[in-house]
Amino acid sequence: MKIDIVEICGKKTVTREDGRVINQILMENWDRTDQFQIDFRNLMVASVSFIDEAFGSLALCNTSSELKRKLIFQNMVPYDRKLLNDIIVLRLRQQTVASREACSLAPAGKNA
Amino acid sequence: MVLRYPNRIVVAHSNQLLSYSQQARDSQDAEVVFDLFKTTFVTPFGIVLLAGTISECLGQGKKIKYRPPRNRKAKKFLYGMGFYKFFRFPDEPHKLESPHVQLRRLDSINPLLTDQIIDVFNYAITMTEGLQGSLRLAINELMTNAFDHSGSEKGCYVCAQAYEKIIRLCVADFGVGLLARLGSKYDLKDSYSAIKLAVQEGITTRSQQAGGLGLWHIQRFIKVNEGKMCILSGDGKALWDFKGPKSRLRKQTMHLPFSGTIINLEINVDRESIYFLTGEEDQIF
């Protein structure tokens, strides 16, 4: 599944609310999609809030290898890629059995 | 009511200073005098505490009188840190030479201000971009907690200053305090327990969102830097001093409970080392 950040978000790539739009698409399609190709078209996001909300919460529910297998980040500027990695690493460290269980109980489209 | 401030408005005198703040806010007097005449030294902790207290009193409709320090250096420092500008007191332009973040009140995340704070940190230490990014995240989270989840509608106060050997950063809110924030979710016996819990990984006041990175990550950073972190909330005060091989946690109980939470950081200037995230080499994407 292709997710074009520029097409979906336009200039709304700053707040948590903006990030939630992408997170909802991912959550709603997570189980039935093999791979997400997330294209940033070299747009510089540089927003911790956006990236954490869009992708960070996935790291509370999935393993590093699951994330690596399912999420392909294309045309992402190095700054954003570093930010993404930092956030994912931090969120993966936070993952507990309870947080994974909460993910499976959460309705599609909601953050765990 | 006249509050005569001591010689040093610093975190070490927090018992007296927080009592003053609470007395000013609880007072039924129509007028409160903030007398800093004898003050010779103020830190960012003192500035945010004074600013928040004065703002609270003004919000209650009290009349405020301010007596500036006699000490020229202290007065200039307050000018330079934007204290006079903040309250539109008669100002004298004075630019501080070392990096600093002027007193600000925030009610939402301000990425430029977070960048300014990181710039002040960069003056003191050499950090990888990965660490800078994660500290940005942690500072944003601290501020989000303050204005979004503390119950305070008045936002949070921030100010930072680089000194020759140390950086001081203070973030404060005048909300309900950590015990009230965390008490509904966790079983806690007092403010000190709430403070200790708040610095643990993954502890958050949010029920529907991820969080709990801020204090935990900042504490990790301060530990590596052998700096100090002090959190004051309610009648609790916890001071982590990471200097030397044995870190110490000191507990103190305030005479008068303070409504709100103050986080005061002291970061050592260390230009010899390079600071990076553990596992930074493990890039997932």
Boltz contact constraints between the chains, C-beta under 6 A:
constraints:
  - contact:
      token1: [A, 48]
      token2: [B, 136]
      max_distance: 6.0
  - contact:
      token1: [A, 48]
      token2: [B, 137]
      max_distance: 6.0
  - contact:
      token1: [A, 48]
      token2: [B, 140]
      max_distance: 6.0
  - contact:
      token1: [A, 57]
      token2: [B, 210]
      max_distance: 6.0
  - contact:
      token1: [A, 60]
      token2: [B, 210]
      max_distance: 6.0
  - contact:
      token1: [A, 64]
      token2: [B, 284]
      max_distance: 6.0
  - contact:
      token1: [A, 68]
      token2: [B, 284]
      max_distance: 6.0
  - contact:
      token1: [A, 73]
      token2: [B, 285]
      max_distance: 6.0
  - contact:
      token1: [A, 82]
      token2: [B, 129]
      max_distance: 6.0
  - contact:
      token1: [A, 82]
      token2: [B, 130]
      max_distance: 6.0
  - contact:
      token1: [A, 82]
      token2: [B, 133]
      max_distance: 6.0
  - contact:
      token1: [A, 83]
      token2: [B, 133]
      max_distance: 6.0
  - contact:
      token1: [A, 84]
      token2: [B, 285]
      max_distance: 6.0
  - contact:
      token1: [A, 85]
      token2: [B, 283]
      max_distance: 6.0
  - contact:
      token1: [A, 85]
      token2: [B, 284]
      max_distance: 6.0
  - contact:
      token1: [A, 85]
      token2: [B, 285]
      max_distance: 6.0
  - contact:
      token1: [A, 86]
      token2: [B, 130]
      max_distance: 6.0
  - contact:
      token1: [A, 86]
      token2: [B, 133]
      max_distance: 6.0
  - contact:
      token1: [A, 86]
      token2: [B, 134]
      max_distance: 6.0
  - contact:
      token1: [A, 88]
      token2: [B, 284]
      max_distance: 6.0
  - contact:
      token1: [A, 89]
      token2: [B, 279]
      max_distance: 6.0
  - contact:
      token1: [A, 90]
      token2: [B, 213]
      max_distance: 6.0
  - contact:
      token1: [A, 94]
      token2: [B, 202]
      max_distance: 6.0
  - contact:
      token1: [A, 111]
      token2: [B, 209]
      max_distance: 6.0
